[in-house]
């Protein structure tokens, strides 16, 4: 609760400073909903707390409000830096500029989050600029729906950007740089068959096209753009030293013909740059000072450095980290897209995936993901996240937010003899926060006996004659498993007896989607009819769930225990 109050206090203080010393309710609530989407289902419940904080902030002088905002921002910078090393070579640049450059060919997953979060954190830490750049120069795999999906995922994580670019809008710039290289003899258009070129390249020999004059290569270039060559018949290559030890760096390809339409620009262009060319031009033109990326880009980086040298540009500072995987999940965008298209997965938010959409659907909070990724940081060694680590971090956050309810999977009805006649059981919605209210569980009696629904697995674990407690209601002694019958033993809380959740009158049908894609169905207490979609709950002795659909049945998605 204290963490929540501090977050709301920060928003109120910043709003007061922006509005001349008086914080306003509506802007604070809107920003709260935008920055902390997990709180949206609780907006009405949190309004009294927000109003209390606004009154506290508005009672301060404008000078004190500004002082506290300054302190908060300094504290935030210290917290952000915690665990992150200093960024190298900062003094070389007027301003730190970083970028996140996703290919819109699939959904973001935890592997991408590392680059996005670290680039964003360092830009904010040093008061710099953070750029979102869609690297969509392969018309064959760019997907129209992925642009918005990526933006949604980044915003959910709390990542905002100062500028946004599409590489598909920058073809004319790439063409100008390519033509400059052709004119200066630093690039050429190769018409050799791919296997013939590779055979010569691997032996350190030039292909026949390499020694032609620039004018002939410029003519071939115009032919590429004008339709003279089809896919695979012509490639623009960067001229490098054929004696370089790594054959992959010798005369590497920079442009090729692609005849597929592009989801944004259609068939306006048929000659498209390859990754290393467009990245190099954009990093220079956008003034990128620091590139934070995985070490699997070592060959790409070497190619880019060669191009920067040919063009006389200063190469940015590069910080590399090791590969990050999430044990037991598919993280390859290509694999995920293919599985969705084949119908093997429900969609990009299928609970079996490690995509951000899947984690969001399951009820993981963005802050838990941020904390885990930033804790891994910039380590150069490969790292594997476990679900246990991610779940433990999320549990710390959702435990304070989630209201409590009973859920009975695979329930069986039990008759309780000699039970006292009670109208209902009154339980807290959250054991640590009485101010959040209470819930009523009505009781069902037939022929003077109390009827309760309990989990069949709990019944199987009991022994006849054993005393157990219907949680927060009463103690009973099991008389028989078939038919299930028990006898009232008292109301007082007894030590060392099993506690079992239950429902009685008016149960509501509940369905839980499990992380393996299976469903578990059962019954929940009547108060579940009042919960909202998107709310994160704790089913006691079962686990945390996120509400996906309400109505006659409550559909939920399991997060973790």
C-alpha positions in Angstrom: 0.0 0.0 0.0 2.9 2.3 0.8 4.3 1.8 -2.7 1.0 2.6 -4.3 0.6 5.7 -2.2 4.1 6.9 -3.1 3.3 6.4 -6.8 0.1 8.5 -6.6 1.9 11.1 -4.5 4.5 11.5 -7.2 1.8 12.0 -9.9 -0.1 14.6 -7.8 3.1 16.6 -7.0 4.1 16.7 -10.7 0.6 17.8 -11.7 0.6 20.5 -9.0 3.9 21.9 -10.3 2.5 21.8 -13.9 -0.6 23.7 -12.9 0.8 26.5 -10.8 0.6 24.8 -7.4 -2.8 23.1 -7.5 -3.1 19.4 -8.5 -6.3 18.5 -10.4 -8.2 15.3 -10.0 -9.1 14.4 -13.6 -5.5 14.8 -15.0 -4.0 12.8 -12.1 -6.6 10.0 -12.6 -6.0 9.9 -16.3 -2.2 9.7 -15.9 -2.6 7.0 -13.2 -4.6 4.9 -15.6 -2.1 5.4 -18.4 1.1 4.7 -16.3 -0.4 1.9 -14.2 -2.9 0.0 -16.3 -3.2 -2.7 -13.7 -5.0 -0.1 -11.5 -7.7 0.7 -14.0 -10.2 -1.8 -12.7 -9.8 -0.2 -9.3 -10.2 3.5 -10.2 -13.5 3.9 -8.4 -12.1 2.2 -5.3 -9.0 4.4 -5.3 -10.7 7.7 -5.8 -10.9 8.5 -2.0 -7.2 7.8 -1.7 -6.4 10.0 -4.7 -8.5 12.8 -3.3 -6.8 12.5 0.1 -3.4 12.8 -1.6 -4.5 15.8 -3.7 -5.6 17.6 -0.5 -2.3 16.9 1.1 -0.4 18.2 -1.9 -2.5 21.3 -2.4 -1.9 22.3 1.2 1.8 22.6 0.4 3.4 25.8 -0.8 4.5 25.9 -4.5 8.1 26.0 -3.3 7.7 22.9 -1.2 5.9 21.1 -4.1 8.8 21.9 -6.5 11.3 20.8 -3.9 9.6 17.4 -3.4 9.3 16.8 -7.1 13.0 17.5 -7.5 13.8 15.1 -4.7 11.6 12.5 -6.2 13.3 12.8 -9.6 16.7 12.6 -8.1 15.6 9.5 -6.1 14.2 8.0 -9.3 17.5 8.5 -11.1 19.4 6.8 -8.3 17.0 3.9 -8.4 17.3 3.6 -12.2 21.1 3.6 -12.0 21.0 0.9 -9.3 22.6 -2.2 -10.9 23.4 -0.4 -14.2 27.0 0.5 -14.9 27.9 4.0 -16.1 27.5 4.5 -19.8 30.9 4.7 -21.5 32.1 7.7 -23.6 29.3 10.0 -22.5 31.7 13.0 -22.4 32.3 12.6 -26.2 28.8 13.7 -27.1 26.6 16.7 -26.5 23.6 14.5 -25.7 23.1 10.8 -25.3 20.9 9.4 -28.0 19.7 5.8 -28.0 17.3 3.8 -30.1 15.2 0.7 -30.1 14.8 -0.6 -33.7 12.4 -3.6 -33.9 11.6 -5.4 -37.1 7.8 -5.5 -37.4 7.8 -9.2 -38.5 6.5 -10.6 -35.2 5.4 -9.8 -31.6 7.8 -8.5 -29.0 9.0 -11.0 -26.4 11.3 -10.9 -23.4 14.4 -11.1 -25.5 13.5 -7.8 -27.2 12.5 -6.1 -23.9 16.1 -6.1 -22.8 17.3 -3.8 -25.6 14.2 -1.6 -25.4 14.4 -1.1 -21.6 18.1 -0.6 -21.4 18.2 1.9 -24.3 15.2 3.8 -22.8 16.6 3.7 -19.2 20.0 5.1 -20.2 18.5 7.8 -22.4 16.4 9.0 -19.5 19.2 8.5 -17.0 21.4 11.0 -18.9 18.6 13.3 -19.9 19.0 12.2 -23.6 16.8 11.2 -26.4 15.2 7.8 -27.1 14.1 6.9 -30.7 11.7 4.2 -31.8 12.7 3.1 -35.4 10.8 0.4 -37.3 13.4 -1.5 -39.4 11.0 -2.6 -42.1 13.1 -2.8 -45.2 12.1 -6.4 -45.9 8.7 -6.2 -47.6 8.4 -10.0 -47.5 8.2 -10.3 -43.8 7.0 -6.9 -42.5 3.5 -7.3 -41.1 1.0 -4.4 -41.0 -0.5 -5.3 -37.6 2.9 -5.5 -35.8 3.5 -1.8 -35.8 0.6 -1.1 -33.4 1.3 -4.3 -31.4 4.9 -3.1 -30.8 3.8 0.4 -29.8 1.2 -1.1 -27.4 3.7 -3.4 -25.8 6.2 -0.6 -25.3 3.6 1.8 -23.8 2.5 -1.0 -21.5 6.1 -1.3 -20.2 6.2 2.4 -19.5 8.5 3.1 -22.4 7.9 6.4 -24.2 9.9 7.7 -27.2 10.9 11.1 -28.3 10.9 10.4 -32.1 9.5 7.7 -34.3 10.7 6.6 -37.7 9.9 4.1 -40.4 12.8 2.9 -42.6 10.2 2.3 -45.3 9.8 6.1 -45.5 13.6 6.7 -46.0 14.4 4.8 -49.2 15.3 8.0 -51.1 18.0 8.8 -48.4 19.4 5.3 -48.7 19.5 5.6 -52.5 21.4 8.8 -52.3 24.1 7.3 -50.1 24.3 4.2 -52.3 24.8 6.4 -55.4 27.5 8.3 -53.7 29.3 5.1 -53.0 28.9 3.9 -56.6 30.2 7.2 -57.9 33.3 6.9 -55.7 34.0 3.3 -56.6 33.2 2.1 -53.0 30.3 0.0 -54.1 29.3 -2.0 -57.2 26.4 -3.9 -58.7 27.0 -7.6 -58.9 25.2 -9.8 -61.4 27.0 -13.0 -60.5 25.1 -16.1 -59.4 25.2 -16.2 -55.6 27.0 -19.5 -55.4 29.7 -18.4 -57.9 30.2 -15.2 -55.9 30.6 -17.1 -52.6 33.1 -19.5 -54.1 35.3 -16.6 -55.3 34.8 -14.6 -52.2 35.9 -17.5 -49.9 39.1 -17.8 -51.9 39.7 -14.0 -51.7 39.2 -13.5 -55.4 37.2 -10.7 -57.0 34.1 -11.4 -59.1 34.1 -10.1 -62.7 31.7 -7.3 -61.9 34.1 -5.7 -59.3 36.5 -4.1 -61.8 33.9 -2.4 -64.0 33.9 1.4 -64.0 31.5 3.4 -61.8 29.5 4.6 -64.8 28.5 1.0 -65.7 27.6 0.2 -62.1 25.4 3.3 -61.9 23.7 2.2 -65.1 23.1 -1.3 -63.5 21.8 0.5 -60.4 19.2 2.3 -62.5 18.3 -1.0 -64.1 17.7 -2.5 -60.6 15.3 0.3 -59.8 13.7 0.4 -63.2 12.8 -3.3 -63.4 15.5 -4.6 -65.7 16.6 -7.2 -63.1 14.4 -9.6 -61.2 14.8 -10.9 -57.6 18.2 -12.6 -57.2 19.7 -11.2 -60.5 21.4 -8.1 -59.1 22.9 -7.1 -55.8 24.6 -3.9 -54.7 27.8 -4.8 -52.8 30.0 -2.7 -50.5 33.6 -2.9 -51.8 35.9 -4.1 -48.9 39.3 -5.7 -48.6 39.1 -9.2 -50.1 41.9 -10.3 -47.7 39.8 -9.8 -44.6 40.1 -12.9 -42.4 36.3 -13.3 -42.1 34.8 -14.0 -45.5 31.4 -12.6 -44.4 33.0 -9.1 -44.4 34.3 -9.3 -47.9 32.1 -7.3 -50.4 29.0 -7.8 -48.3 25.5 -7.1 -49.9 23.8 -3.8 -49.2 20.8 -3.7 -51.6 18.7 -6.3 -53.4 15.5 -6.5 -55.6 12.3 -7.5 -53.7 9.1 -7.7 -55.8 6.7 -8.4 -52.9 4.5 -5.4 -51.9 5.3 -3.6 -48.7 2.5 -3.3 -46.1 3.0 0.5 -45.8 4.3 1.7 -49.2 3.0 -1.0 -51.5 5.0 -1.4 -54.7 6.5 2.1 -54.7 10.0 0.6 -54.5 11.5 -2.6 -55.7 15.1 -2.1 -54.5 15.5 -2.4 -50.8 18.5 -2.0 -48.5 19.6 -4.9 -46.3 19.9 -4.5 -42.5 23.5 -3.4 -42.2 23.2 -0.6 -44.8 20.0 1.0 -43.5 21.0 0.7 -39.9 24.3 2.4 -40.5 22.8 5.3 -42.5 20.1 5.8 -39.8 22.4 5.6 -36.8 24.5 8.3 -38.4 21.7 10.6 -39.6 19.8 10.3 -36.3 22.9 11.0 -34.2 22.8 7.8 -32.3 25.5 7.9 -29.7 25.1 4.6 -28.0 23.9 1.3 -29.4 22.9 -1.3 -26.9 22.4 -4.8 -28.4 23.1 -8.5 -28.1 26.6 -9.9 -28.8 25.1 -12.0 -31.7 25.5 -8.8 -33.8 29.3 -9.1 -33.9 29.5 -9.7 -37.6 26.8 -7.0 -38.3 28.8 -4.5 -36.2 32.0 -5.3 -38.2 30.2 -4.7 -41.5 28.7 -1.5 -40.2 32.1 -0.2 -39.0 33.5 -0.8 -42.5 30.7 1.2 -44.1 31.2 4.1 -41.5 34.9 4.1 -42.5 34.1 4.3 -46.2 31.8 7.2 -45.6 34.1 9.0 -43.1 31.6 8.9 -40.3 32.2 8.4 -36.6 30.9 5.0 -35.3 28.7 5.2 -32.2 29.7 3.6 -28.9 28.4 0.0 -28.8 27.5 -1.9 -25.6 26.9 -5.6 -26.1 25.2 -8.1 -23.8 24.6 -11.8 -23.8 21.6 -13.7 -25.1 18.6 -13.9 -22.9 16.2 -16.8 -23.0 13.1 -17.8 -21.0 13.3 -21.5 -20.1 10.5 -23.6 -21.6 9.0 -21.0 -24.0 9.3 -20.2 -27.7 11.0 -16.8 -28.2 11.7 -16.9 -31.9 9.4 -14.5 -33.7 9.6 -16.6 -36.8 8.5 -19.7 -34.9 5.7 -17.9 -33.2 4.3 -16.3 -36.3 4.4 -19.7 -38.1 2.7 -21.5 -35.2 -0.1 -18.8 -35.1 -0.6 -19.1 -38.9 -0.8 -22.9 -38.7 -3.4 -22.6 -35.9 -1.1 -24.3 -33.3 -1.4 -21.2 -31.1 -4.5 -19.2 -30.3 -2.7 -15.9 -31.1 0.3 -13.8 -30.1 -1.1 -13.6 -26.6 -1.3 -17.4 -26.3 -0.5 -18.2 -22.6 2.2 -20.7 -23.6 4.4 -18.0 -25.1 6.8 -15.6 -23.6 5.5 -12.6 -25.6 4.7 -9.4 -23.8 1.1 -9.8 -25.0 0.9 -13.2 -23.3 2.5 -11.9 -20.0 0.0 -9.0 -20.0 -2.9 -11.4 -20.6 -1.8 -13.6 -17.7 -1.7 -10.7 -15.2 2.1 -10.0 -15.0 2.6 -6.3 -14.2 5.0 -4.3 -16.3 7.0 -3.2 -13.3 7.8 -6.8 -12.5 9.2 -7.4 -16.0 11.2 -4.1 -15.8 12.7 -5.1 -12.5 13.7 -8.6 -13.7 15.3 -7.3 -16.9 17.1 -4.4 -15.3 18.5 -6.8 -12.7 20.0 -8.9 -15.5 21.3 -5.6 -16.9 24.2 -5.6 -19.4 26.0 -8.8 -18.4 27.9 -10.1 -21.4 27.3 -13.8 -20.7 24.3 -15.6 -21.9 21.5 -15.7 -19.3 18.3 -17.8 -18.9 15.4 -16.5 -17.0 13.2 -18.9 -15.1 9.5 -18.6 -14.7 10.1 -18.9 -10.9 12.2 -15.6 -10.9 9.6 -13.8 -13.0 6.7 -15.1 -10.9 8.4 -14.2 -7.6 8.9 -10.6 -8.7 5.4 -10.3 -9.9 4.0 -11.9 -6.7 5.7 -9.1 -4.6 3.7 -6.5 -6.6 0.3 -8.2 -7.1 0.0 -9.5 -3.6 -0.8 -5.9 -2.4 -3.2 -5.2 -5.3 -5.2 -8.4 -5.7 -8.5 -8.8 -3.8 -9.2 -12.3 -2.4 -11.9 -14.7 -3.4 -12.7 -18.4 -3.1 -12.5 -20.7 -6.1 -13.5 -24.4 -6.0 -12.0 -26.5 -8.8 -13.8 -29.8 -9.4 -16.0 -29.3 -6.4 -18.1 -31.7 -4.5 -21.1 -30.9 -2.3 -20.7 -31.8 1.4 -23.4 -31.9 4.0 -22.5 -30.4 7.5 -24.6 -31.8 10.3 -25.4 -29.7 13.4 -24.1 -26.5 11.9 -25.3 -23.3 13.6 -27.8 -21.3 11.5 -25.9 -18.3 10.2 -27.1 -15.9 7.5 -23.7 -15.5 5.8 -20.0 -15.4 6.3 -18.3 -12.0 6.2 -14.7 -12.0 5.0 -12.2 -9.3 4.1 -11.5 -8.5 0.5 -7.8 -8.1 1.4 -6.4 -9.3 4.7 -3.9 -6.4 5.0 -6.2 -3.7 3.8 -9.5 -3.5 5.8 -10.3 -0.2 4.1 -11.0 -2.1 0.8 -14.1 -3.6 2.3 -15.6 -7.0 3.0 -17.5 -9.6 1.0 -20.5 -11.7 2.0 -20.7 -15.5 1.3 -24.3 -16.5 1.7 -25.0 -20.0 3.3 -27.3 -22.7 1.9 -29.2 -24.9 4.3 -31.4 -28.0 3.4 -33.3 -30.0 6.0 -31.4 -28.2 8.8 -28.0 -29.1 7.4 -25.4 -26.7 5.9 -24.4 -27.5 2.3 -20.9 -26.4 1.1 -19.0 -27.0 -2.1 -15.3 -27.9 -1.5 -12.5 -29.0 -3.9 -12.6 -32.8 -4.5 -8.8 -33.0 -4.3 -9.0 -31.6 -0.7 -11.7 -34.1 0.2 -9.5 -37.0 -1.1 -6.6 -35.8 1.0 -8.6 -35.9 4.3 -9.2 -39.0 6.5 -12.5 -39.9 8.0 -12.7 -38.6 11.5 -10.2 -35.8 10.8 -11.0 -32.3 11.9 -10.5 -29.5 9.3 -11.6 -25.9 9.0 -13.9 -24.3 6.3 -11.7 -21.3 5.9 -12.9 -18.2 7.9 -16.2 -20.1 8.8 -16.1 -23.1 11.2 -14.4 -26.3 12.2 -15.9 -29.6 11.1 -15.1 -33.3 11.5 -15.2 -35.5 8.4 -17.7 -38.4 8.9 -17.8 -39.9 5.4 -16.3 -39.3 2.0 -19.1 -41.1 0.1 -21.4 -39.5 0.5 -19.4 -36.4 1.7 -20.6 -35.6 5.2 -19.1 -33.8 8.2 -20.2 -32.6 11.6 -19.9 -29.2 13.2 -17.0 -29.0 15.7 -16.9 -25.3 16.7 -16.2 -21.7 15.5 -13.0 -21.0 17.3 -9.7 -21.0 15.3 -7.8 -24.2 16.0 -4.1 -24.7 15.4 -2.6 -27.2 13.0 -5.8 -28.2 11.2 -6.2 -28.1 7.4 -8.0 -25.0 6.0 -10.2 -25.5 2.9 -11.9 -22.9 0.8 -15.6 -23.3 0.1 -18.7 -21.8 -1.4 -22.3 -22.4 -0.4 -25.3 -20.5 -1.8 -25.4 -18.9 -5.3 -22.0 -20.1 -6.6 -20.9 -18.6 -9.9 -19.3 -20.7 -12.7 -15.6 -20.0 -13.2 -13.2 -21.1 -15.9 -9.4 -20.8 -15.5 -7.0 -20.9 -18.5 -3.8 -22.6 -17.3 -0.3 -21.7 -18.6 -0.1 -24.9 -20.6 -3.2 -24.0 -22.6 -5.6 -26.3 -20.7 -8.7 -25.2 -18.8 -9.8 -25.9 -15.3 -13.5 -25.3 -14.4 -15.2 -24.9 -11.1 -17.2 -22.6 -8.9 -16.5 -19.3 -7.2 -18.2 -17.3 -4.5 -21.1 -14.9 -5.6 -19.0 -11.8 -5.1 -17.1 -12.6 -8.3 -20.1 -11.3 -10.2 -19.0 -7.8 -9.2 -15.4 -7.9 -10.5 -14.3 -6.1 -13.6 -12.5 -7.4 -16.7 -8.8 -6.9 -16.5 -8.8 -7.1 -12.7 -6.1 -9.2 -11.0 -7.4 -11.4 -8.2 -6.1 -14.0 -5.8 -8.1 -17.2 -5.6 -7.1 -18.3 -2.1 -5.0 -21.4 -1.9 -5.0 -21.6 -5.7 -3.1 -18.6 -7.2 -3.3 -15.3 -8.9 -5.5 -14.8 -11.9 -6.5 -12.1 -14.3 -10.2 -11.7 -15.2 -10.7 -11.9 -18.9 -14.5 -12.1 -19.2 -17.4 -11.5 -16.9 -21.1 -12.3 -17.2 -22.9 -15.6 -16.5 -19.5 -17.2 -16.3 -16.3 -15.7 -15.1 -13.3 -16.5 -17.4 -9.9 -16.0 -15.9 -6.3 -16.6 -16.9 -3.9 -18.1 -14.4 -0.7 -16.1 -13.6 1.1 -18.1 -10.9 0.7 -19.2 -7.3 
